[in-house]
Amino acid sequence: MPLHDFVSDGRGGALMSVRPEYSGDAATAHLPRYRLPDRDMRPQAAYQIVHDELLLDTNARLNLATFVTTWMEPEAEKLLDECMDKNLIDKDQYAVTAELESRCVNILADLWSAPDDTRPQGCSTVGSSEACMLAGLAFKFRWRNRRGDDRARPNLVMGANVQVVWEKFCRYWDVEPRKAKLAPGRTHLTADTAVDLCDENTIGVVTILGSTFDGSYEPVEEIAGALDRLEVESGWDIPLHVDAATGGFIAPFLDPGLEWDFRIPRVQSINTSGHKWGHVYPGVGWVIWRDEGAVPDELVFDVDYLGGDLPTFTLNFSRPGGEVVAQYFNFLRLGREGYSRVQQVCRDNAEWLSAQIDDIAQFELVSDGGSGVPAFAFKLRDDVDEYSVHDVSYRLRVHGWQVPAYNFAEGLDDMEVLRIVVRNGFGRDLAERLVEHLHEAIDDLEAGRGRGEAKRGAFHH
């Protein structure tokens, strides 16, 4: 979560207070923003104050920066409301909710080709960040158990385009991050660049199925093959984790022939975000291990909580059960056929939209949305230097669109791009409107209107 600084409320100063003119019981008072009011108020008045301030937030459906679900069916929202007061950790009290979580774990293990002769393990998490932390901890403890009392510092190999959670894991748990830099024509980790960074202290290699920078899949099968050859040469048995936060709900349905999951013996764990293309509101993630041996026993706590024996491997404890229930609803509601249809629509719209943008003379595609996850990146052509992608992003905000502009990862960090994520609920009609507004933005910038108005750094990848 973001850290927030303390702000003095000025003790009644107009700039630091909310003035609810419409509220009968607070119409003449300045309400403090950063300390508790002295008196209570009617719930309707408190609701209206908060509701009206939230009107200034961007429209979530027009936020093309986020991978997170912004639309669910009314029936799913009703289930979320019904389960809002259920604490998922109280598995003895909410046994049915716990059973639905178990069913989801089994469904995902099957979806990701877990071997029939093993006993996969898994759990739900607050999101992919917690799931990645758990997978990383399993890597570190397995490495430590193999090495015994060795005091060497462990390292984790990854591409420069990983999500920040992997940097957090390495810093929080004292693991050396080894990042393969990108290069022109190479926007993600490859087999050669991964193997070059490995040694006897490498606890694992992280591969990304669906880069948040450009939507591309990393070649998991090729990287696994290179690690197989490395083990023959050196004796180093280095496991793979697949961070499928975005692609875990795309590849099984749209790219069934692609081998990236537990069909590859070296893949020990996979995580995904249920709140991305699993189509659940934030926050729910999932992590699955291929067998019991992939999770060291010392990481699992048997907790006697409220009368129920609870084996748990988690960084979090209490959290609402609604998102897990909503995930199971989606599994029932959509099935393989429904997920395939919805994901294909997202990919088709991403591919169509990228083609329309590629036809705009000032733009050049970095990825096309037609392979990998339904997201793509594009940039201004090299001969366009009067304005920047930040200016384009800023001009689109006039119409409510949130299209992030940012620099690519290390090795390509001199390349500035825009990125669009196509989620469920972003249909062709909205895509057509976005293309119209992109043309308007370019026309304005070409005419000299709006150049240099953007504040760089508004979006941090």
C-alpha positions in Angstrom: 0.0 0.0 0.0 1.2 3.6 -0.6 2.6 5.5 2.4 0.9 8.7 3.3 2.5 11.7 5.0 0.9 13.5 7.9 -0.9 16.6 6.9 -1.8 19.3 9.4 -5.5 20.4 9.0 -4.8 24.0 9.8 -7.4 23.9 12.7 -10.4 25.1 10.7 -8.7 26.8 7.8 -10.9 26.9 4.7 -8.3 25.2 2.5 -8.1 22.2 4.8 -11.8 21.6 5.4 -14.9 20.3 3.7 -17.8 22.7 3.5 -21.0 20.6 3.1 -23.4 23.4 2.1 -26.2 20.9 1.4 -26.1 19.2 4.8 -28.7 20.5 7.3 -26.8 19.5 10.4 -23.4 20.6 9.2 -24.3 23.5 6.8 -22.6 26.2 8.9 -19.5 24.3 10.0 -16.2 23.6 8.4 -15.4 19.9 8.8 -11.8 19.0 9.3 -10.2 16.6 6.8 -7.2 15.4 8.7 -8.6 15.0 12.3 -11.9 13.7 13.7 -14.8 16.1 13.7 -15.9 17.1 17.2 -19.5 15.9 16.6 -21.3 13.1 14.8 -23.6 13.7 11.8 -26.4 11.9 10.1 -25.3 9.0 7.9 -26.9 10.5 4.8 -24.8 13.7 5.3 -21.6 11.7 5.8 -22.4 9.6 2.7 -23.1 12.7 0.6 -19.8 14.3 1.5 -17.7 11.3 0.7 -19.8 10.5 -2.4 -19.4 14.0 -3.8 -15.6 14.1 -3.3 -15.3 10.7 -5.1 -16.9 12.3 -8.2 -13.5 13.8 -8.8 -11.9 10.4 -9.3 -11.4 9.3 -12.8 -14.1 7.0 -14.4 -12.7 3.5 -13.8 -14.1 2.2 -17.1 -12.0 4.8 -19.0 -8.9 3.9 -17.0 -6.8 2.1 -19.7 -3.8 2.1 -17.5 -5.0 -0.5 -15.1 -5.1 -4.3 -15.6 -7.6 -4.6 -12.8 -11.3 -5.5 -13.4 -13.6 -2.5 -13.5 -16.9 -4.3 -14.4 -18.7 -7.3 -13.0 -22.1 -8.7 -13.6 -24.9 -7.6 -11.1 -25.2 -11.2 -9.7 -21.5 -11.2 -8.9 -21.7 -7.8 -7.2 -24.7 -9.1 -5.2 -22.5 -12.0 -3.9 -19.8 -9.6 -3.0 -22.2 -7.6 -0.9 -23.6 -10.8 0.8 -20.1 -11.9 1.7 -18.6 -8.5 2.7 -18.8 -9.3 6.4 -17.2 -12.8 6.1 -13.6 -13.1 7.2 -11.9 -15.6 4.9 -9.5 -16.7 7.6 -12.4 -17.9 9.8 -12.5 -21.2 8.0 -14.3 -23.1 10.8 -17.0 -20.5 11.0 -17.3 -19.9 7.2 -16.7 -23.5 6.1 -18.6 -23.1 2.8 -16.5 -20.1 1.8 -13.4 -22.1 2.6 -14.7 -25.0 0.4 -15.2 -22.6 -2.5 -11.6 -21.4 -2.1 -10.5 -25.0 -2.2 -12.5 -25.6 -5.4 -10.9 -22.6 -7.0 -7.4 -23.9 -6.2 -8.2 -27.2 -7.7 -9.8 -25.6 -10.8 -6.6 -23.5 -11.4 -4.3 -26.5 -10.8 -6.3 -28.4 -13.5 -6.3 -25.4 -15.8 -2.5 -25.1 -15.5 -1.9 -28.8 -16.2 -0.8 -29.9 -12.8 0.4 -33.6 -13.0 -2.1 -36.3 -12.0 0.5 -38.1 -9.9 1.3 -35.2 -7.7 -0.6 -33.3 -4.9 -0.6 -29.7 -6.0 -1.0 -27.1 -3.2 -2.2 -23.6 -3.4 -4.1 -20.7 -1.8 -5.8 -17.4 -2.4 -4.0 -14.2 -1.7 -4.9 -10.5 -1.5 -3.4 -10.2 -5.0 -0.5 -11.2 -7.1 2.0 -9.3 -5.0 1.4 -11.5 -2.0 1.3 -14.6 -4.2 4.8 -13.6 -5.6 6.1 -13.1 -2.1 5.0 -16.6 -1.1 6.5 -18.2 -4.1 9.8 -16.3 -3.6 9.9 -17.4 0.1 9.4 -21.1 -1.0 12.3 -20.7 -3.4 14.6 -19.2 -0.7 13.8 -21.8 1.9 14.2 -24.7 -0.5 17.6 -23.2 -1.5 18.7 -22.7 2.1 17.6 -26.3 3.0 19.7 -27.6 0.2 22.8 -25.5 1.1 22.7 -26.2 4.8 24.7 -23.7 6.9 26.2 -22.0 3.8 26.3 -18.2 4.5 26.3 -17.2 0.9 23.8 -14.6 -0.2 21.0 -16.0 -2.4 20.1 -14.4 -5.7 17.0 -14.4 -7.9 17.1 -14.0 -11.7 14.5 -12.1 -13.6 14.1 -9.7 -16.5 14.3 -5.9 -16.1 10.6 -5.7 -16.9 9.3 -7.5 -13.8 6.7 -5.9 -11.6 8.0 -4.0 -8.6 6.9 -6.8 -6.2 9.9 -8.8 -7.2 12.2 -5.9 -6.2 10.3 -5.7 -2.9 10.7 -9.4 -2.3 14.5 -9.2 -2.8 14.8 -6.2 -0.6 12.6 -7.4 2.2 14.0 -10.9 2.3 17.7 -10.1 1.6 18.0 -11.7 -1.8 20.2 -10.3 -4.5 18.1 -9.3 -7.6 19.8 -10.2 -10.9 18.0 -8.4 -13.7 18.6 -9.1 -17.4 18.7 -5.8 -19.2 16.5 -5.3 -22.2 17.8 -4.2 -25.6 16.5 -3.1 -29.0 14.4 -5.9 -30.3 14.3 -7.7 -26.9 11.7 -6.5 -24.6 11.8 -9.3 -22.0 13.9 -12.1 -20.5 15.3 -14.7 -22.9 17.0 -18.1 -22.3 20.5 -16.9 -22.9 20.2 -13.8 -20.7 18.6 -15.8 -17.9 21.3 -18.5 -17.8 24.1 -16.0 -18.0 23.0 -14.6 -14.6 22.6 -18.0 -12.8 25.1 -19.6 -10.3 25.1 -22.0 -7.4 23.3 -19.4 -5.2 20.4 -18.8 -7.6 17.2 -19.7 -5.7 15.1 -19.5 -8.9 14.3 -17.8 -12.1 11.1 -15.7 -12.5 9.5 -15.7 -15.9 6.6 -13.3 -16.9 3.6 -14.5 -18.8 2.2 -11.2 -19.9 4.5 -8.2 -19.4 2.9 -5.2 -17.9 5.1 -3.1 -20.2 4.0 -4.4 -23.6 1.8 -7.5 -22.9 4.2 -10.0 -24.3 4.8 -13.6 -23.0 8.4 -14.6 -22.0 9.5 -17.9 -23.6 9.1 -20.1 -20.5 9.7 -23.3 -22.4 12.9 -22.1 -23.9 14.2 -20.8 -20.6 13.3 -24.1 -18.9 15.3 -25.9 -21.6 18.3 -23.7 -21.1 18.2 -24.4 -17.3 17.9 -28.2 -18.0 21.2 -28.0 -20.0 22.8 -25.8 -17.3 21.9 -28.5 -14.7 23.6 -31.2 -16.8 26.7 -29.0 -17.1 27.0 -27.6 -13.6 24.7 -29.7 -11.3 22.6 -26.6 -10.4 19.0 -27.5 -10.1 17.3 -24.1 -10.5 13.5 -24.0 -10.3 11.2 -21.7 -12.4 8.3 -19.6 -11.2 5.8 -18.2 -13.7 4.4 -14.8 -12.8 1.2 -15.2 -14.7 -0.6 -12.3 -13.0 -2.0 -11.2 -16.4 -1.5 -14.2 -18.6 -2.7 -17.0 -16.3 -6.3 -16.4 -17.3 -5.4 -15.7 -21.0 -3.0 -18.4 -22.3 -5.1 -21.5 -21.2 -8.0 -20.3 -23.2 -6.5 -18.5 -26.2 -3.1 -20.2 -26.5 -3.7 -23.8 -25.4 -0.8 -25.2 -27.4 1.7 -22.9 -25.7 3.7 -24.8 -23.0 4.4 -22.5 -20.1 2.7 -24.2 -17.1 3.1 -27.4 -15.1 3.6 -29.4 -18.3 7.2 -28.1 -17.9 8.7 -30.1 -15.0 11.0 -27.3 -14.0 8.0 -25.0 -13.3 7.5 -25.2 -9.5 4.9 -22.5 -8.9 2.6 -20.2 -10.8 0.7 -17.1 -9.6 -2.1 -15.1 -11.2 -4.5 -12.2 -10.4 -8.1 -13.1 -10.1 -8.8 -9.4 -10.3 -7.3 -9.0 -13.7 -8.5 -11.3 -16.5 -10.1 -13.5 -13.9 -12.8 -10.8 -14.0 -13.1 -10.2 -10.2 -13.0 -6.8 -8.5 -9.7 -6.2 -6.5 -8.3 -7.9 -4.5 -7.8 -11.6 -5.1 -4.8 -13.5 -6.3 -3.8 -17.1 -6.5 -0.6 -19.1 -6.2 -0.3 -22.9 -7.0 2.7 -25.2 -6.4 3.1 -28.3 -8.5 3.4 -30.6 -5.5 3.8 -30.8 -1.7 7.6 -30.8 -1.9 7.6 -27.3 -3.5 6.5 -25.7 -0.2 9.0 -26.2 2.7 7.2 -27.5 5.8 8.7 -24.7 8.0 6.7 -22.1 6.0 3.3 -23.6 6.9 1.8 -22.7 10.3 -0.8 -24.9 11.9 -3.0 -22.4 13.7 -5.7 -23.3 16.2 -8.0 -20.3 15.4 -11.5 -20.0 16.8 -11.8 -23.7 17.3 -10.6 -24.8 13.8 -7.2 -26.3 12.9 -5.8 -24.0 10.2 -2.7 -24.8 8.2 -1.7 -21.5 6.6 1.0 -20.0 4.4 0.3 -16.3 4.1 1.6 -12.9 4.7 -1.8 -11.6 5.5 -4.4 -12.8 7.9 -7.9 -11.3 8.0 -9.5 -10.4 4.7 -13.0 -10.5 3.2 -14.2 -13.7 1.5 -16.3 -12.0 -1.1 -13.7 -11.9 -3.9 -13.0 -15.7 -3.6 -16.8 -16.3 -3.8 -17.0 -14.0 -6.8 -14.1 -15.9 -8.4 -16.0 -19.2 -8.0 -19.1 -17.5 -9.4 -17.1 -16.6 -12.6 -15.8 -20.2 -12.9 -19.4 -21.5 -12.7 -20.8 -18.7 -14.8 -18.3 -18.8 -17.7 -16.7 -22.2 -17.8 -14.1 -22.9 -20.4 -16.3 -21.8 -23.3 -17.3 -18.5 -21.7 -13.8 -17.6 -20.6 -12.5 -18.4 -24.1 -15.2 -16.2 -25.7 -14.7 -13.2 -23.3 -10.9 -13.3 -23.6 -11.0 -13.6 -27.4 -13.2 -10.5 -27.6 -10.6 -8.6 -25.5 -7.8 -9.8 -27.7 -9.7 -9.0 -30.9 -10.5 -5.5 -29.7 -6.9 -5.0 -28.6 -5.6 -6.1 -32.0 -8.2 -4.0 -33.9 -7.3 -0.9 -31.7 -3.6 -1.3 -32.2 -4.0 -1.6 -36.0 -6.1 1.7 -36.0 -3.4 3.4 -33.9 -0.6 2.1 -36.2 -2.4 3.8 -39.1 -2.0 7.2 -37.4 1.1 8.6 -39.1 2.7 9.9 -35.9 2.6 6.5 -34.0 4.6 3.3 -34.1 3.6 0.0 -32.4 5.9 -1.6 -29.9 3.5 -4.6 -29.5 0.2 -5.3 -31.3 -2.2 -6.8 -28.7 -2.8 -9.8 -30.9 -0.4 -12.1 -29.1 0.2 -12.3 -25.4 -2.3 -10.6 -23.2 -4.8 -8.0 -24.6 -2.6 -5.0 -24.0 -0.1 -3.2 -26.2 2.4 -0.4 -26.2 3.1 2.2 -28.8 5.3 5.3 -29.2 5.8 8.4 -31.3 7.9 7.9 -34.4 11.5 9.0 -34.2 10.9 12.0 -36.5 8.2 13.4 -34.1 10.0 15.7 -31.7 7.8 18.7 -31.2 5.8 17.0 -28.4 6.0 13.8 -26.3 3.9 10.8 -25.4 3.2 12.6 -22.1 1.6 15.4 -24.0 -0.6 12.9 -25.9 -1.6 11.2 -22.6 -2.4 14.7 -21.1 -4.6 15.6 -24.1 -6.6 12.4 -23.8 -7.5 13.3 -20.2 -9.6 16.1 -21.6 -12.1 13.3 -22.7 -11.7 11.3 -19.5 -9.3 8.7 -20.9 -6.4 7.5 -18.7 -3.7 6.3 -21.0 -0.3 6.0 -19.2 2.9 7.3 -20.6 6.2 6.0 -19.2 9.7 4.9 -20.0 10.4 1.3 -20.8 12.5 -0.9 -18.4 16.3 -0.9 -18.0 18.1 -1.3 -21.3 15.3 0.4 -23.2 14.7 3.1 -20.7 15.3 5.9 -23.2 12.2 4.7 -25.1 9.0 6.5 -24.0 5.7 4.7 -24.7 2.0 4.7 -24.2 0.1 1.6 -23.1 -3.5 0.5 -23.5 -5.1 -2.4 -21.6 -8.3 -3.9 -23.1 -10.4 -5.4 -20.4 -13.8 -7.0 -20.3 -16.3 -4.1 -20.7 -14.1 -2.2 -23.1 -16.0 -2.8 -26.3 -15.6 -1.8 -29.9 -17.8 1.3 -29.5 -15.5 2.7 -26.8 -12.4 1.7 -28.8 -13.8 3.7 -31.8 -14.3 6.8 -29.6 -10.8 6.5 -28.3 -9.4 6.5 -31.8 -11.4 9.6 -32.6 -10.0 11.3 -29.5 -6.4 10.2 -30.4 -6.8 11.9 -33.7 -8.1 15.1 -32.0 -5.2 15.0 -29.6 -2.6 14.7 -32.4 -4.4 17.5 -34.4 -4.2 19.8 -31.4 -0.5 19.0 -30.7 0.4 19.3 -34.4 -1.2 22.8 -34.3 0.8 23.7 -31.3 -2.0 23.5 -28.8 -1.2 21.7 -25.5 2.5 21.1 -26.0 4.5 21.0 -22.9 1.5 21.0 -20.5 1.9 17.5 -19.3 3.6 16.8 -16.0 6.1 14.0 -16.4 6.0 11.2 -13.9 2.3 11.2 -13.4 2.3 7.5 -14.0 4.9 5.3 -12.3 5.1 1.9 -13.8 
